[in-house]
Amino acid sequence: MCDAHHRDDKANGIAAASHDRRRFLRTAAAVSFGTALAAAAARTGFAAKKKGPLPENIIAPDAALERLMAGNNRYASGQSRPLNFTNERALLVGGQNPYACILSCSDSRVSPEFCFDEQRGDLFVARVAGNYLTTDFVATLEYAVAVLHAPLIMVLGHQGCGAVDAAIKAVQNNEQFPGHIQSLASALAPAVRAAKNMPGELFSNTVKVNVIRTAEKLRKQPPILSRLASEGKILVAGGVYNLETGKVDLVT
């Protein structure tokens, strides 16, 4: 009987110790994360640059845009380089240092890595139908430029965008869409209204205006993006992808 109690007490002691150890590890991890987050906040996201796994990606903003557009020229002319992840896999395990971040539409016909002819690790991509801006996407792009030190942001719209089509129907015909799809139309409605006053075709003008407006918002977005843009440390550009030719035309 005493042996049974002794075994139970021992088992309970082991369980308690194991529980305490797990709690300690969780607490330590939380403290470590909190400390890192606080340090990042104290620096306002402007950490010292570290040598990344891809040294060729540490370039000036203008050079980044030139490289991005050169990749699109290769893609559009059918001269894309062969993609082979074998060489990059080991390099990218420990980190990343993309040279450009892309805010693009989710359309399956528009893949930034393909249309800019880049390898994995080169582009930091955020995608949403209609390539419009929300707080989550601002935070994503802030991380890309302040922590990963990407010198370029490209807002990428495209011809035949379904979100733009929905926005035009909502503005012109007061059409309503099911579920949360209506939020896409509402977000792009200001671009439609602005494009209605422009000469030319409404659809293509709306795509262009939406890209320009989004790029302007990013340049003025405090506290990180506006500061880096004003200091010339990042460049915010905007382009429209042509589904037929594969070309990206810069609009801002």
C-alpha positions as CSV (number, residue, x, y, z in Angstrom):
1,M,0.0,0.0,0.0
2,C,2.8,2.4,1.0
3,D,4.7,1.4,-2.2
4,A,1.6,2.2,-4.3
5,H,1.3,5.6,-2.6
6,H,5.0,6.2,-3.1
7,R,4.8,5.3,-6.8
8,D,1.8,7.6,-7.2
9,D,3.6,10.4,-5.5
10,K,6.7,9.8,-7.6
11,A,4.6,9.8,-10.8
12,N,2.8,12.9,-9.8
13,G,6.1,14.6,-9.0
14,I,7.4,13.7,-12.5
15,A,4.3,14.9,-14.1
16,A,4.4,18.2,-12.2
17,A,8.1,18.6,-13.1
18,S,7.3,18.0,-16.7
19,H,4.5,20.5,-16.6
20,D,6.7,23.1,-15.0
21,R,9.4,22.5,-17.6
22,R,6.9,22.9,-20.4
23,R,5.5,26.1,-18.8
24,F,9.1,27.4,-18.4
25,L,9.9,26.7,-22.0
26,R,6.7,28.4,-23.2
27,T,7.4,31.4,-20.9
28,A,11.1,31.6,-22.1
29,A,10.0,31.5,-25.7
30,A,7.4,34.2,-25.1
31,V,9.9,36.4,-23.4
32,S,12.4,35.9,-26.1
33,F,9.8,36.8,-28.8
34,G,8.6,39.7,-26.8
35,T,12.1,41.0,-26.3
36,A,12.9,40.7,-30.1
37,L,9.6,42.4,-30.9
38,A,10.3,45.2,-28.5
39,A,13.7,45.7,-29.9
40,A,12.3,45.9,-33.4
41,A,9.7,48.4,-32.3
42,A,12.4,50.5,-30.6
43,R,14.2,50.7,-33.9
44,T,11.0,51.5,-35.7
45,G,11.7,48.6,-37.9
46,F,15.0,50.0,-39.2
47,A,17.4,47.2,-38.2
48,A,21.0,47.2,-39.4
49,K,21.4,45.5,-42.7
50,K,22.9,42.1,-42.6
51,K,24.6,40.2,-45.4
52,G,21.8,38.1,-46.9
53,P,22.0,34.7,-48.6
54,L,21.8,36.4,-52.0
55,P,24.4,39.2,-52.2
56,E,23.3,40.2,-55.7
57,N,20.0,41.3,-54.2
58,I,21.6,44.0,-52.1
59,I,21.2,46.8,-54.7
60,A,19.9,50.4,-54.9
61,P,16.2,51.1,-55.6
62,D,16.8,52.3,-59.2
63,A,18.9,49.3,-60.0
64,A,16.2,47.0,-58.5
65,L,13.6,48.5,-60.8
66,E,15.9,48.1,-63.8
67,R,16.6,44.5,-62.9
68,L,12.9,43.8,-62.5
69,M,11.9,45.2,-65.8
70,A,14.8,43.5,-67.6
71,G,13.4,40.2,-66.2
72,N,10.0,41.1,-67.7
73,N,11.6,41.8,-71.0
74,R,13.2,38.4,-71.0
75,Y,9.8,36.8,-70.1
76,A,7.8,38.7,-72.8
77,S,10.4,37.8,-75.5
78,G,10.4,34.2,-74.6
79,Q,13.9,34.2,-73.2
80,S,13.2,33.3,-69.6
81,R,16.0,31.6,-67.8
82,P,15.5,28.0,-66.7
83,L,14.3,27.7,-63.1
84,N,16.2,25.3,-60.8
85,F,15.6,25.4,-57.1
86,T,18.4,23.0,-56.3
87,N,21.1,25.7,-56.2
88,E,19.0,28.1,-54.0
89,R,17.5,25.6,-51.6
90,A,20.4,25.3,-49.2
91,L,21.1,29.1,-49.4
92,L,17.6,30.1,-48.5
93,V,17.1,27.7,-45.5
94,G,18.6,30.2,-43.1
95,G,17.0,33.4,-44.3
96,Q,16.0,35.7,-47.2
97,N,16.8,39.0,-48.7
98,P,14.5,39.7,-51.7
99,Y,15.4,42.7,-53.8
100,A,11.7,43.6,-54.6
101,C,8.3,43.2,-53.1
102,I,5.3,42.9,-55.3
103,L,1.7,43.8,-54.4
104,S,-0.2,42.0,-57.1
105,C,-3.6,40.6,-58.0
106,S,-4.4,37.0,-57.1
107,D,-5.3,36.2,-60.7
108,S,-4.0,32.8,-61.7
109,R,-2.8,34.2,-65.0
110,V,-0.4,36.7,-63.4
111,S,2.5,35.1,-61.5
112,P,5.1,37.7,-60.5
113,E,8.0,35.2,-60.3
114,F,7.3,34.1,-63.9
115,C,6.5,37.5,-65.5
116,F,9.6,39.0,-64.0
117,D,11.7,35.9,-64.6
118,E,13.1,35.6,-61.1
119,Q,14.2,32.8,-58.9
120,R,12.9,31.9,-55.4
121,G,14.2,34.3,-52.8
122,D,14.2,37.3,-55.2
123,L,10.7,38.5,-54.8
124,F,8.6,39.1,-51.7
125,V,5.0,38.8,-53.0
126,A,1.7,39.8,-51.4
127,R,-1.4,39.1,-53.5
128,V,-5.1,40.0,-53.2
129,A,-7.8,40.2,-55.9
130,G,-7.7,43.8,-57.2
131,N,-4.2,44.5,-55.8
132,Y,-5.6,47.1,-53.4
133,L,-4.3,48.2,-50.0
134,T,-5.4,47.1,-46.6
135,T,-3.7,47.4,-43.2
136,D,-2.5,43.8,-43.4
137,F,-0.8,44.5,-46.7
138,V,0.8,47.7,-45.4
139,A,2.2,45.6,-42.5
140,T,3.4,43.0,-45.0
141,L,5.2,45.6,-47.1
142,E,6.6,47.3,-44.1
143,Y,8.2,44.0,-43.0
144,A,9.6,43.5,-46.5
145,V,11.4,46.9,-46.6
146,A,12.2,47.5,-42.9
147,V,13.3,44.0,-41.9
148,L,14.2,42.3,-45.1
149,H,15.5,45.6,-46.6
150,A,13.9,45.2,-50.0
151,P,14.6,48.5,-51.9
152,L,11.7,48.3,-54.3
153,I,7.9,47.9,-54.1
154,M,6.0,47.2,-57.3
155,V,2.2,47.5,-57.4
156,L,1.1,45.2,-60.2
157,G,-2.3,45.4,-61.9
158,H,-3.3,43.6,-65.0
159,Q,-5.8,43.6,-67.9
160,G,-9.0,41.6,-67.5
161,C,-9.0,41.9,-63.7
162,G,-12.2,40.4,-62.3
163,A,-12.2,42.6,-59.2
164,V,-12.1,45.7,-61.5
165,D,-15.0,44.3,-63.5
166,A,-17.0,43.8,-60.3
167,A,-16.2,47.4,-59.2
168,I,-17.3,48.9,-62.5
169,K,-20.6,46.9,-62.3
170,A,-21.2,48.0,-58.7
171,V,-20.6,51.7,-59.6
172,Q,-22.5,51.8,-62.9
173,N,-25.3,49.4,-62.3
174,N,-25.4,49.3,-58.5
175,E,-24.8,45.5,-58.8
176,Q,-24.5,43.6,-55.5
177,F,-22.3,40.5,-55.0
178,P,-22.6,37.6,-52.6
179,G,-20.6,37.2,-49.4
180,H,-17.5,39.3,-49.0
181,I,-17.0,39.8,-52.7
182,Q,-18.8,43.1,-52.4
183,S,-15.9,44.4,-50.3
184,L,-13.6,44.0,-53.3
185,A,-16.0,46.1,-55.5
186,S,-16.3,48.7,-52.7
187,A,-12.5,49.0,-52.3
188,L,-12.0,49.6,-56.0
189,A,-15.0,51.9,-56.5
190,P,-13.0,55.2,-56.0
191,A,-10.7,54.2,-58.8
192,V,-13.7,53.6,-61.1
193,R,-15.2,57.0,-60.3
194,A,-11.8,58.7,-61.0
195,A,-11.4,56.8,-64.3
196,K,-14.9,57.8,-65.5
197,N,-13.7,61.3,-65.9
198,M,-10.8,60.2,-68.1
199,P,-10.8,59.9,-71.9
200,G,-10.5,56.4,-73.3
201,E,-11.8,53.0,-72.2
202,L,-13.2,52.8,-68.7
203,F,-11.9,49.3,-67.8
204,S,-8.2,49.8,-68.7
205,N,-8.3,53.3,-67.2
206,T,-9.6,51.9,-63.9
207,V,-6.8,49.3,-63.8
208,K,-4.3,52.0,-64.3
209,V,-5.8,54.5,-61.8
210,N,-6.1,51.7,-59.2
211,V,-2.3,51.0,-59.5
212,I,-1.4,54.7,-59.4
213,R,-3.6,55.4,-56.4
214,T,-2.2,52.4,-54.5
215,A,1.4,53.4,-55.2
216,E,0.7,56.9,-54.0
217,K,-0.9,55.6,-50.8
218,L,2.2,53.5,-50.1
219,R,4.6,56.4,-50.6
220,K,2.7,58.5,-48.1
221,Q,2.0,55.7,-45.6
222,P,3.5,56.5,-42.2
223,P,5.6,55.7,-40.3
224,I,7.9,53.4,-42.1
225,L,7.1,53.6,-45.9
226,S,6.8,57.3,-46.0
227,R,10.1,57.8,-44.2
228,L,12.0,55.4,-46.4
229,A,10.5,56.8,-49.6
230,S,11.3,60.4,-48.6
231,E,14.9,59.4,-47.8
232,G,15.2,57.6,-51.2
233,K,15.9,54.3,-49.5
234,I,13.0,52.6,-51.3
235,L,11.2,53.1,-54.6
236,V,7.5,52.6,-55.1
237,A,6.6,51.8,-58.7
238,G,3.4,50.7,-60.4
239,G,2.9,48.6,-63.5
240,V,0.1,47.0,-65.6
241,Y,0.6,43.5,-66.9
242,N,-0.7,42.7,-70.4
243,L,-2.2,39.3,-70.6
244,E,-1.6,39.0,-74.3
245,T,2.0,40.1,-74.6
246,G,3.3,39.4,-71.1
247,K,4.7,42.9,-70.9
248,V,4.5,45.1,-67.8
249,D,4.0,48.8,-68.7
250,L,5.1,51.2,-65.9
251,V,2.4,53.7,-65.1
252,T,4.1,55.4,-62.1
